[in-house]
């Protein structure tokens, strides 16, 4: 059953579709209103990344860098060293894709207070195709020391994550998609960096998801319940630092785990979960996500189906992992 403490919307099937990146735009404006040291930088993608809303309200605190992601990070690191709190925005394939070295050395090694938005991440970017579908960004960011990695599940949580990132000191990577996703959380839904949230409780299997796959996990849990399979659903929005305690507790209760993410299985959120459980409490585990391939052009729903990122794929994985559990 849905955990009432999570204050999710009453009917997830009637959830309003809003791009999670909208939450970033709204959160950044709210931060700017509270703190004059908040600044924003972008690489010629202000509308798409929603940083344009900040530019409109605080033009004197916005820098258009142009198509130069490496320069953007270097500028942000310098501004941070002078006491500013820079938010840098681009598509995830470009940032952290093209400027990984600058993020690693100029920001994370130096522990600068820079926040990095990777927009248009995942296969659901759609028609832009493989070159613009970041399917590896969780892997290349979570391995960098000092860098917090957040993957909000919807626009409401995206706003909370952005604000929380701006309020803490240190490097943060925030991952957002392009397409509209069901807004299942509310203002009352808990959000704390480093704390996974148990959205649904069950005794048979645990589904750990992040980003748009949280909604798919809840849909899968509803369908499984009709077959007598009770699933715990965890929104693991913080990939790093990962909530070991919640994951281990759930694994001990259900003794079977499925992970779900809109990202390559290798090195992603599922790998992070497996690292924890292999040390603390090994259980059968299945991974739902991109299977070691590049994306392609198509409509978002078609691509999610083709690349195995739907509730149907989660249901299949649950049934397979329960066989292993026996």
C-alpha positions in Angstrom: 0.0 0.0 0.0 1.0 3.6 -0.5 2.9 5.0 2.5 0.6 7.8 3.8 3.6 9.5 5.4 4.9 10.3 1.9 1.9 12.5 1.0 1.8 11.5 -2.6 -1.1 12.6 -4.8 -4.3 10.7 -4.3 -4.4 9.0 -7.8 -1.1 8.7 -9.6 -2.9 7.9 -12.9 -4.4 11.4 -12.9 -1.0 13.0 -12.2 -0.4 16.2 -14.2 2.5 16.0 -16.7 5.2 18.6 -16.2 8.9 18.5 -17.2 11.1 18.0 -14.2 13.4 20.7 -15.5 10.6 23.2 -14.7 11.3 22.5 -11.1 14.9 23.5 -11.6 13.8 26.8 -13.1 11.4 27.7 -10.3 13.8 26.6 -7.6 16.6 28.7 -9.1 14.5 31.8 -9.1 13.5 31.2 -5.5 17.1 30.8 -4.5 18.0 34.0 -6.3 15.3 35.9 -4.4 16.7 34.7 -1.1 20.4 35.0 -1.8 22.2 37.6 -3.9 25.2 35.4 -4.3 23.3 33.0 -6.4 24.4 33.3 -10.1 23.6 31.4 -13.2 25.6 30.5 -16.3 24.4 28.7 -19.5 25.7 27.5 -22.8 23.2 29.0 -25.3 20.3 26.8 -23.9 18.6 29.1 -21.5 15.0 28.3 -22.7 15.5 24.5 -22.8 17.2 24.3 -19.4 14.7 26.8 -17.8 17.5 29.0 -16.6 15.9 31.7 -18.7 13.4 32.3 -15.9 16.4 33.3 -13.7 17.8 35.5 -16.5 14.6 37.4 -16.8 14.4 38.3 -13.1 18.2 38.7 -12.4 19.9 39.7 -15.7 22.8 41.2 -13.8 23.5 37.8 -12.2 23.3 35.8 -15.4 26.2 34.9 -17.8 25.6 33.6 -21.3 28.8 31.7 -22.0 27.9 30.4 -25.5 28.7 27.0 -26.7 31.7 26.5 -24.5 30.9 24.0 -21.7 34.5 23.7 -20.5 34.8 27.5 -20.2 31.5 27.6 -18.3 32.8 25.3 -15.6 36.1 27.2 -15.3 34.3 30.5 -15.0 31.9 29.0 -12.4 34.8 27.7 -10.3 36.5 31.1 -10.3 33.2 32.8 -9.3 32.8 30.2 -6.5 36.3 31.0 -5.2 35.2 34.6 -4.8 32.1 33.7 -2.8 29.4 33.3 -5.4 27.2 30.3 -5.7 27.1 29.4 -9.4 24.5 27.2 -11.1 25.7 26.0 -14.5 23.1 24.7 -17.0 23.3 22.7 -20.2 22.3 19.4 -21.6 23.7 16.4 -19.7 25.6 15.2 -22.8 27.6 18.4 -22.8 27.7 19.0 -19.0 29.0 16.7 -17.5 29.7 15.0 -20.8 32.1 17.4 -22.5 33.5 19.2 -19.4 34.1 16.2 -17.1 37.7 17.1 -16.6 36.9 20.7 -15.5 34.2 19.4 -13.2 36.6 16.8 -11.7 39.6 19.2 -11.1 38.4 22.8 -11.0 35.2 22.0 -9.1 35.3 18.8 -7.2 39.0 18.5 -6.4 39.0 22.1 -5.4 35.7 21.6 -3.5 34.2 24.7 -5.1 30.5 25.5 -4.4 29.3 24.9 -7.9 25.9 23.3 -8.9 25.7 21.5 -12.2 22.4 21.0 -14.0 22.4 18.2 -16.6 19.1 18.7 -18.5 17.6 16.5 -21.3 19.1 13.4 -19.7 17.8 9.9 -20.6 16.3 8.2 -23.6 13.1 10.2 -23.3 14.8 13.2 -24.9 13.2 11.7 -28.0 13.8 12.9 -31.6 17.2 14.5 -30.8 18.7 11.1 -31.0 21.8 9.3 -29.6 24.1 12.3 -29.6 21.8 14.2 -27.3 20.6 11.4 -25.0 22.8 11.3 -21.9 22.6 7.7 -20.7 26.0 7.6 -18.9 25.9 10.8 -16.8 25.1 9.1 -13.4 28.1 6.8 -13.9 30.6 9.5 -14.7 29.5 11.8 -11.9 29.0 9.5 -9.0 32.6 8.3 -9.3 34.0 11.8 -8.6 34.9 12.5 -5.0 33.1 15.3 -3.2 30.2 15.4 -5.8 26.6 14.9 -4.7 24.4 13.4 -7.4 20.6 14.0 -7.4 17.9 12.6 -9.7 14.5 14.1 -8.9 11.4 12.1 -9.9 9.2 15.1 -10.9 9.0 18.9 -11.1 7.9 19.3 -7.5 10.8 17.3 -6.2 13.1 19.0 -8.8 12.4 22.3 -7.2 13.1 21.0 -3.8 16.3 19.4 -4.9 17.5 22.6 -6.6 16.8 24.7 -3.4 18.5 22.2 -1.2 21.5 22.1 -3.5 21.8 25.8 -3.3 21.6 25.9 0.5 24.4 23.4 1.1 28.1 24.1 0.5 29.9 22.0 -2.1 29.5 20.5 -5.6 26.2 19.0 -6.7 25.0 17.4 -9.9 21.3 17.6 -10.7 19.8 15.4 -13.4 16.7 16.4 -15.3 14.7 15.1 -18.3 13.1 16.9 -21.2 9.6 15.5 -21.5 6.6 15.9 -19.3 6.5 13.4 -16.4 3.6 12.6 -14.0 3.9 14.9 -11.0 3.3 12.4 -8.2 4.8 14.2 -5.2 3.4 17.2 -3.4 4.7 20.1 -1.3 4.3 17.9 1.8 6.2 14.9 0.3 9.5 14.6 2.3 12.8 15.4 0.5 16.2 15.3 2.1 19.5 14.9 0.4 20.9 11.5 1.3 17.6 10.0 2.4 15.7 7.6 0.1 11.9 7.7 0.5 9.7 4.6 0.9 6.7 5.4 -1.2 5.0 2.0 -0.9 5.4 -0.9 1.5 5.3 -4.6 0.6 6.8 -7.9 1.8 7.7 -9.7 -1.4 10.1 -7.5 -3.3 11.8 -4.1 -3.2 11.8 -1.8 -6.3 14.4 0.9 -6.1 13.9 3.7 -8.7 15.0 7.2 -9.6 13.8 9.9 -11.9 10.9 9.1 -14.2 11.1 5.4 -13.3 9.7 6.1 -9.9 6.2 6.6 -11.4 6.7 3.5 -13.5 7.7 1.6 -10.3 4.5 2.7 -8.6 2.4 1.6 -11.6 4.2 -1.8 -11.6 3.6 -2.2 -7.9 -0.2 -1.6 -8.4 -0.3 -4.3 -11.2 1.7 -6.7 -9.2 -0.6 -6.3 -6.2 -3.5 -7.6 -8.4 -1.5 -10.8 -8.7 -0.8 -11.1 -5.0 2.7 -9.7 -5.1 3.4 -6.9 -2.6 6.2 -4.6 -3.6 8.0 -1.9 -1.6 8.8 1.1 -3.8 11.7 3.3 -2.9 12.4 6.7 -4.5 16.2 6.7 -4.4 16.6 10.4 -5.6 20.1 10.7 -4.0 22.5 8.5 -5.9 25.4 9.9 -3.9 25.6 9.9 -0.9 23.4 6.8 -1.1 21.0 5.9 1.8 22.6 2.6 2.8 20.3 2.2 5.9 17.0 2.4 4.0 18.2 0.1 1.2 19.6 -2.6 3.5 16.5 -2.5 5.7 14.2 -3.0 2.6 16.4 -5.8 1.4 16.2 -7.6 4.7 12.4 -7.3 4.7 11.8 -8.5 1.2 15.0 -10.4 0.3 14.7 -9.5 -3.4 15.4 -6.3 -5.2 14.8 -4.7 -8.7 16.3 -1.4 -9.7 14.9 0.9 -12.3 16.5 3.9 -14.0 16.5 5.7 -17.3 20.3 5.3 -17.7 22.9 2.6 -18.6 22.7 -0.3 -16.2 26.5 -0.3 -16.0 27.7 2.2 -13.4 24.3 3.7 -12.8 21.9 3.9 -9.9 21.4 0.1 -9.9 25.1 -0.5 -9.7 25.3 1.8 -6.7 22.5 -0.1 -5.0 24.2 -3.4 -5.8 27.5 -2.2 -4.3 25.7 -1.5 -1.0 23.8 -4.8 -0.8 26.8 -6.9 -1.9 28.6 -5.6 1.2 25.7 -5.4 3.7 23.0 -8.0 2.8 23.3 -9.8 -0.6 20.0 -10.7 -2.2 18.8 -11.6 -5.7 18.7 -8.5 -7.8 17.6 -7.5 -11.3 18.3 -4.3 -13.2 15.9 -2.4 -15.4 17.5 0.3 -17.6 19.4 0.8 -20.8 21.2 -2.4 -21.9 24.7 -1.2 -23.0 23.6 0.6 -26.2 23.3 4.1 -27.6 19.9 5.8 -28.0 18.2 6.7 -31.2 15.6 9.1 -32.6 11.9 8.5 -31.9 9.0 9.7 -29.8 9.7 9.5 -26.0 7.1 6.9 -25.3 8.2 4.7 -28.2 11.8 4.9 -27.0 11.0 4.1 -23.4 9.1 1.0 -24.6 11.9 0.0 -27.0 14.7 0.5 -24.6 12.9 -1.4 -21.7 12.2 1.5 -19.4 8.5 0.9 -18.5 6.4 -0.6 -15.8 6.0 -3.7 -17.9 9.8 -4.2 -17.8 9.8 -3.8 -14.0 7.0 -6.3 -13.6 8.9 -8.8 -15.7 12.1 -8.2 -13.7 10.2 -8.7 -10.4 8.8 -12.0 -11.5 12.3 -13.1 -12.6 13.9 -12.0 -9.3 11.2 -13.8 -7.3 12.1 -17.0 -9.1 15.7 -16.5 -8.0 14.5 -15.8 -4.5 12.9 -19.2 -4.2 
